[in-house]
Structure formats: C-alpha cells, structure tokens
C-alpha cells in the first residue's frame, strides 16, 4: 500500500536530524515506498470548504548538512492526500489552533495524525489534569495570591507558561526565594494566559523520563537528566539522554491513560514522568523517537507507520 503523505512542519531545513522525530517518521515512510510532501503551516488555506496548501515533494537522507531535497511548490487540495502529519512545533497559540480547525475539514477521509480536533481540545499541560491522582500537586492560575498560597503550602515550586514548550520559561523557585512577585509581574506582561505551578519534585535530579506511546500502548522510553546547574532536562538546553526501562509505576500510568489516548485518536504521544508522577501529555509534536532507537530501544518510527497503515486499511 503506497500512501501520499503530507507533513505539516516547521521547515525541513531547520530541523536537527540527530534528534528530530518528524525527520525519523519521514525517513521510515520513504523507506516503505510512500510518497512524501512537505509544507509549512503558513501555506495552509481554506476556501469554499476545501483545504489547500502549496506542497513540495520531499526526499530525505540521514546525512547531516544534506538531509533533504524539495520539488516545486504545487497548490494541492489536501483531501487528495492519504495522510497529513500535524507536526509543527508549539507554541500552542491561536495560529496553531487555527490550523487544527482547518485540518479538521479533511479528517478522517484524509487521516490527520494526531486528530486535529482532539489536539486542539487537549492542551498538554491541561489534558494531564484529567489524571490528577497521577500528577504532582498542580495549580493553574494568574492570581498572585493563589500562587503565594501554593508556595506556602508546598515550599519549592516550579512555575512555567501554560502553553510553552521545550523547557522555555521554566523557573524553579525555592521556598525562601524573594523573586516570586517580580517573576509573576514579568509573566503577566509576557502571557495573557494563566500559568502552571507545580510542587517541585526532587526526583528530577535523577531524570525526567519521556515515554512514547503508540495507539495508547507504551513502546519505548528515554531518561533525560538535567545539567548540574539547571532544573530543566530538555536536551537542547543541556539535558543528557540515557538508556532506561519502564518501572511498574510507569506501566500503571500508561495503562490508566491509554484508553483516553485511543478514544481521542492519538496515535503518537509522549508523556513526561518524574519519579512516580506524570507532568505532561504531549500530543502536538512529541519527540524522542530517535533517542530511544539510539540507545537500542524499539524502532518506534516503524511501529508508528504500522499503526497508520492499519488505520488506512480500515
């Protein structure tokens, strides 16, 4: 079965192929003989109920500095595609939300992965609160008095933007830190949305585990250990990846959330777990596929396309 696959992503020229999941998925699709196309979100259009984009046929190579070739841009009705991968990185802002509204017009006749309506309705730091017993103590608010009371209750806290990504804007405040008021003033100027405040988990020094699920089932994980002088474990800000296995508690977490992921049509999901607690459910453009493979784990890109091809058959 040969599929026509359009990848909606940040431009292919900007990705770091060593760790980019969109690139890994594209490589595997090409290996299987599928036809790949590329476009950026700003080329998406809706007219008379039809969804168009100026797409380019794409070839990919696992060669740093020579990892892609693109054909000419051709205005194309995306309903002619078999699959569209919704893979641009956050921020999860109104531009991102608008693309989900547009792509919803062609799904599921054209299979959009992940389901755009559920991506829109499942912001990563809010969706996770549906499983509050699996999370650290968490507050979502813009009210400084609520934040102050939360810190008084729990001591050390983490404050981060509700719709941020990649570790940007994450602050670890100690119980006695005098910068809370200034930080909230700065956040108030930068963000219209509430912030997310969580009890600090000391286990983060041992790592922030990324667990990848395909169609609701865990298929691989990587541990991300923060640098000595940083609270963030994201690898592009200095975190170190290391091999890991799932614990009994992590399997329990996956079993609990798996049915909800399948119900929402989430084929590829990455969750973040610190110690015994899940902190995020990533459904927009989850990463970690190449890192898992690099440490001898599952070929998740292959498992992903097995799932997609199975859904196209049905």
C-alpha positions as CSV (number, residue, x, y, z in Angstrom):
1,X,0.0,0.0,0.0
2,X,1.6,3.2,-1.2
3,X,0.4,6.3,0.7
4,X,0.6,10.0,-0.2
5,X,1.8,11.7,2.9
6,X,1.9,15.5,3.5
7,X,4.0,16.6,6.5
8,X,2.9,20.0,8.1
9,X,6.0,21.0,10.0
10,X,8.5,23.8,10.6
11,X,10.6,24.0,7.5
12,X,12.7,20.8,7.0
13,X,15.8,23.0,6.6
14,X,15.6,24.0,10.3
15,X,15.5,20.6,11.9
16,X,18.4,18.9,13.7
17,X,18.2,15.4,12.2
18,X,20.1,13.7,15.1
19,X,17.0,14.0,17.3
20,X,14.1,15.1,15.2
21,X,11.1,12.9,15.3
22,X,9.4,14.4,12.2
23,X,12.5,13.5,10.3
24,X,12.6,10.0,11.7
25,X,9.0,9.4,10.7
26,X,9.7,10.8,7.2
27,X,12.7,8.5,6.8
28,X,10.7,5.4,7.6
29,X,7.8,6.5,5.4
30,X,10.2,6.9,2.5
31,X,11.8,3.6,3.2
32,X,8.4,1.9,2.9
33,X,7.8,3.4,-0.5
34,X,5.3,6.1,0.5
35,X,5.3,9.4,-1.4
36,X,6.3,12.4,0.9
37,X,5.3,16.0,0.6
38,X,6.3,19.0,2.8
39,X,4.7,22.3,3.6
40,X,4.8,24.8,6.5
41,X,1.7,26.0,8.4
42,X,1.7,29.4,6.7
43,X,0.9,27.8,3.4
44,X,-2.4,26.3,4.6
45,X,-5.6,27.8,3.1
46,X,-9.3,27.2,3.4
47,X,-11.6,28.2,0.5
48,X,-15.2,27.2,-0.3
49,X,-14.9,24.3,2.2
50,X,-11.8,22.9,0.7
51,X,-8.3,22.8,2.3
52,X,-5.3,23.7,0.2
53,X,-1.6,24.0,0.7
54,X,1.4,24.7,-1.6
55,X,3.2,21.5,-1.1
56,X,6.6,20.2,-2.3
57,X,7.5,16.6,-2.9
58,X,10.2,15.7,-0.4
59,X,13.1,13.3,-0.3
60,X,15.0,12.8,3.0
61,X,18.5,11.5,3.7
62,X,20.2,10.7,7.0
63,X,23.1,12.9,6.1
64,X,23.9,16.0,8.2
65,X,24.0,19.0,6.0
66,X,22.4,17.2,3.1
67,X,19.3,15.8,4.7
68,X,16.5,16.8,2.3
69,X,15.5,17.7,-1.3
70,X,12.3,19.5,-2.2
71,X,10.5,19.8,-5.5
72,X,8.5,22.7,-6.8
73,X,5.6,24.1,-4.8
74,X,2.3,23.0,-6.2
75,X,-1.1,24.2,-4.9
76,X,-2.8,21.0,-3.8
77,X,-6.2,20.0,-2.3
78,X,-5.1,18.2,0.8
79,X,-8.1,15.9,0.6
80,X,-6.1,14.2,-2.2
81,X,-3.6,13.1,0.5
82,X,-4.0,9.8,2.3
83,X,-2.3,11.1,5.5
84,X,-1.3,14.5,6.9
85,X,1.1,14.6,9.8
86,X,0.4,17.5,12.1
87,X,4.0,18.1,13.2
88,X,4.8,21.7,13.6
89,X,6.3,22.6,17.0
90,X,4.4,24.7,19.5
91,X,3.9,27.3,20.9
92,X,0.3,26.2,21.1
93,X,-1.2,29.6,20.2
94,X,-4.1,30.8,18.1
95,X,-2.1,30.2,14.9
96,X,-1.7,26.5,15.9
97,X,-5.3,26.3,17.0
98,X,-6.4,27.7,13.6
99,X,-4.5,25.0,11.7
100,X,-6.4,22.4,13.7
101,X,-9.8,24.0,12.7
102,X,-8.7,23.9,9.0
103,X,-7.4,20.4,9.0
104,X,-10.5,19.1,10.8
105,X,-12.3,19.8,7.5
106,X,-10.5,16.9,5.8
107,X,-10.2,14.4,8.7
108,X,-10.8,11.5,8.8
109,X,-11.2,11.0,5.0
110,X,-7.6,12.1,4.9
111,X,-6.1,10.8,8.1
112,X,-4.7,13.6,10.1
113,X,-2.2,12.5,12.8
114,X,-2.8,13.3,15.6
115,X,-6.6,14.0,15.3
116,X,-6.7,17.8,14.9
117,X,-9.9,18.4,16.9
118,X,-8.5,16.4,19.9
119,X,-5.1,18.1,19.6
120,X,-7.0,21.4,19.9
121,X,-9.0,20.2,22.9
122,X,-6.1,18.5,24.7
123,X,-3.5,21.2,25.6
124,X,-0.6,19.3,27.0
125,X,-0.5,20.8,30.5
126,X,-4.3,20.8,30.9
127,X,-5.1,17.4,29.4
128,X,-2.9,15.8,32.0
129,X,-5.0,17.3,34.8
130,X,-7.7,14.8,33.9
131,X,-5.5,12.3,35.8
132,X,-4.8,14.5,38.9
133,X,-4.0,11.4,41.1
134,X,-1.1,10.6,38.7
135,X,0.3,14.2,38.9
136,X,2.3,16.2,41.4
137,X,0.2,18.9,43.2
138,X,-0.6,21.4,40.4
139,X,-2.2,24.9,40.2
140,X,-3.3,26.7,37.1
141,X,-3.9,30.4,37.7
142,X,-2.9,34.0,37.1
143,X,-3.8,35.1,40.6
144,X,-0.7,36.0,42.6
145,X,-2.4,35.3,45.9
146,X,-3.1,31.8,44.8
147,X,0.5,31.2,43.7
148,X,1.8,32.6,47.0
149,X,-0.5,30.3,49.0
150,X,0.5,27.4,46.9
151,X,4.2,28.0,47.6
152,X,3.5,28.5,51.3
153,X,1.8,25.1,51.3
154,X,4.5,23.2,49.3
155,X,7.7,25.1,49.6
156,X,9.8,24.8,46.5
157,X,7.8,25.2,43.3
158,X,8.1,25.2,39.5
159,X,6.4,27.9,37.5
160,X,6.1,27.7,33.7
161,X,4.0,29.1,30.9
162,X,0.8,27.1,30.3
163,X,1.4,26.8,26.5
164,X,5.2,26.9,26.4
165,X,7.4,24.1,25.1
166,X,11.0,22.9,25.0
167,X,11.8,24.0,28.6
168,X,11.4,27.7,27.8
169,X,10.3,29.9,30.6
170,X,10.5,27.2,33.4
171,X,11.5,28.6,36.8
172,X,12.4,26.7,40.0
173,X,11.7,28.9,43.0
174,X,12.9,27.9,46.4
175,X,10.6,28.5,49.4
176,X,12.6,31.5,50.5
177,X,13.2,33.0,47.1
178,X,12.3,36.7,47.1
179,X,11.8,36.9,43.3
180,X,8.2,35.5,43.1
181,X,6.5,38.8,42.8
182,X,8.9,40.1,40.1
183,X,8.6,36.8,38.2
184,X,4.8,37.0,38.3
185,X,4.9,40.6,37.1
186,X,7.1,39.5,34.2
187,X,4.9,36.6,33.3
188,X,1.8,38.9,33.4
189,X,3.5,41.1,30.8
190,X,4.5,38.2,28.6
191,X,1.4,35.9,28.7
192,X,-2.3,36.6,28.6
193,X,-3.0,33.0,29.7
194,X,-2.8,31.6,33.2
195,X,0.5,29.9,34.4
196,X,1.1,26.4,35.6
197,X,2.6,26.0,39.1
198,X,3.7,22.6,40.4
199,X,5.2,21.2,43.6
200,X,8.9,20.8,42.9
201,X,9.9,17.1,42.6
202,X,13.4,16.4,43.8
203,X,13.5,13.3,41.7
204,X,14.0,15.5,38.7
205,X,17.7,15.3,39.5
206,X,17.6,11.6,38.6
207,X,15.9,12.4,35.3
208,X,12.7,13.4,33.6
209,X,11.6,10.3,31.6
210,X,10.0,10.6,28.2
211,X,7.7,7.6,27.5
212,X,6.4,7.2,24.0
213,X,3.0,5.5,23.3
214,X,1.7,4.3,20.0
215,X,-2.1,4.0,19.9
216,X,-2.3,4.0,23.7
217,X,0.5,1.4,24.3
218,X,4.0,2.2,25.7
219,X,6.7,1.3,23.2
220,X,9.8,3.0,24.4
221,X,11.4,5.5,26.8
222,X,14.4,7.6,27.3
223,X,15.6,9.3,30.5
224,X,16.7,12.9,30.3
225,X,18.9,14.1,33.1
226,X,19.3,17.9,33.7
227,X,22.6,19.6,33.7
228,X,24.2,20.2,37.1
229,X,23.1,23.9,37.3
230,X,19.8,23.6,35.5
231,X,16.3,22.4,36.6
232,X,15.3,21.6,33.0
233,X,16.0,18.2,31.5
234,X,15.3,19.2,27.8
235,X,18.2,18.0,25.7
236,X,18.5,21.2,23.7
237,X,19.2,23.2,26.9
238,X,21.8,20.8,28.2
239,X,20.0,17.7,29.4
240,X,21.7,14.4,29.0
241,X,19.9,11.4,27.5
242,X,20.4,7.9,29.0
243,X,19.0,4.5,28.5
244,X,16.2,3.4,30.7
245,X,13.4,0.9,31.3
246,X,9.8,1.3,32.4
247,X,9.1,0.9,36.1
248,X,5.9,-0.8,37.4
249,X,4.6,2.6,38.3
250,X,5.2,4.0,34.8
251,X,3.4,1.0,33.3
252,X,0.5,1.7,35.7
253,X,0.4,5.3,34.4
254,X,0.4,4.2,30.8
255,X,-2.4,1.7,31.4
256,X,-4.5,4.4,33.1
257,X,-4.2,6.9,30.3
258,X,-4.1,4.5,27.3
259,X,-7.8,4.2,26.8
260,X,-8.2,8.0,26.8
261,X,-5.5,8.4,24.2
262,X,-7.1,5.8,21.9
263,X,-10.5,7.4,22.3
264,X,-9.1,10.7,21.2
265,X,-7.4,9.2,18.1
266,X,-3.9,10.0,19.4
267,X,-1.6,7.6,17.5
268,X,1.7,9.2,18.7
269,X,2.0,10.6,22.2
270,X,4.9,11.4,24.6
271,X,4.4,11.6,28.3
272,X,6.8,13.1,30.8
273,X,7.3,11.3,34.2
274,X,9.4,12.4,37.1
275,X,9.7,9.8,39.9
276,X,6.2,8.5,40.4
277,X,4.4,11.4,38.8
278,X,3.3,12.3,35.3
279,X,3.8,16.0,34.5
280,X,2.7,16.4,30.8
281,X,0.9,14.5,28.0
282,X,2.5,15.7,24.7
283,X,0.1,15.3,21.7
284,X,1.2,18.1,19.4
285,X,4.6,17.1,18.1
286,X,6.0,14.6,20.6
287,X,9.7,13.8,20.3
288,X,12.2,11.2,21.5
289,X,11.9,8.6,18.7
290,X,15.5,8.8,17.5
291,X,16.9,8.9,21.1
292,X,15.1,5.7,22.0
293,X,16.4,3.9,18.9
294,X,20.0,5.3,19.5
295,X,20.0,3.6,22.9
296,X,18.9,0.2,21.5
297,X,15.2,0.6,22.1
298,X,12.3,-0.1,19.8
299,X,12.1,1.2,16.2
300,X,9.2,3.5,17.1
301,X,9.0,5.1,13.6
302,X,8.3,1.6,12.2
303,X,5.7,0.9,14.8
304,X,4.1,4.3,14.1
305,X,3.7,3.6,10.4
306,X,2.4,0.1,11.2
307,X,-0.4,1.8,13.1
308,X,-1.1,4.4,10.5
309,X,-1.2,1.9,7.7
310,X,-3.6,-0.3,9.7
311,X,-6.0,2.6,10.2
312,X,-5.9,3.5,6.5
313,X,-6.8,-0.1,5.6
314,X,-9.9,0.1,7.8
